[in-house]
Amino acid sequence: MKILLTGFDPFGGEKVNPASEAVKKVKDNINGAEIIKIIIPTVREKSLEEIEKAVEKHNPDIVISVGQAGGRFGITPERVAINVDDFRIKDNEGNQPIDEKIKEDGESAYFSNLPIKAMVENMNKNNIPASVSNTAGTFVCNHVMYGIMYMIDKKYKNMKGGFIHIPYMTSQVINKKDTAYMSLDEIVKGLEYALEACTIHDKDIKVIGGETH
């Protein structure tokens, strides 16, 4: 099994991005699966272009992108991506689309086909705070998750894909009072437990993981 794992470069004025820092530290082999790691730009179209190049080169079984969600308490596998770019801030090349479709011929939304609840369960039982998220936002993270699932729908029917959001890491919150964070080592461990679940569960487990709002 091959898993393509991607992380974004820094954006929004941050000096680091825990996504790229964590992805680089994830083990190269997890439960027999080869982990292929790339860093992608926080840029609207270029992010997906880099992922598609890597998919064509490595032919992975699973594609998972990792992104920063500053303010979230734990690690959150995403359930769904929507077909809209509505950037609150500019990406790293100044793009700021408002209410634009990501793909004109795509579905209104695509759901991850990863075992997201099994991923959460494996992280939680290993003392890593995690939960299912039902919104990937409308910035480059959602753009990439939607693009991955669109690519699977159109070209790679047997591939699995999705997105994981992670909190700020410790060094980023020195001047952000009362903001949630997680150590880089814990983020890395959490991602490894999430990937481990993907190697074990072909289908997701049926457990409570929803939210009331």
Secondary structure, DSSP 8 states (H G I E B T S, - for coil): -EEEEEEE---TT-S--HHHHHHHHS-SEETTEEEEEEEE-S-HHHHHHHHHHHHHHH--SEEEEEEE-TT-SSBEEB-EEES-B--SS--TTS----SB-S-TTS-SEEE--S-HHHHHHHHHHTT--B--BS---SSHHHHHHHHHHHHHHHT-TT-EEEEEEE--BGGGGTTSTT---B-HHHHHHHHHHHHHHHHH-SS----------
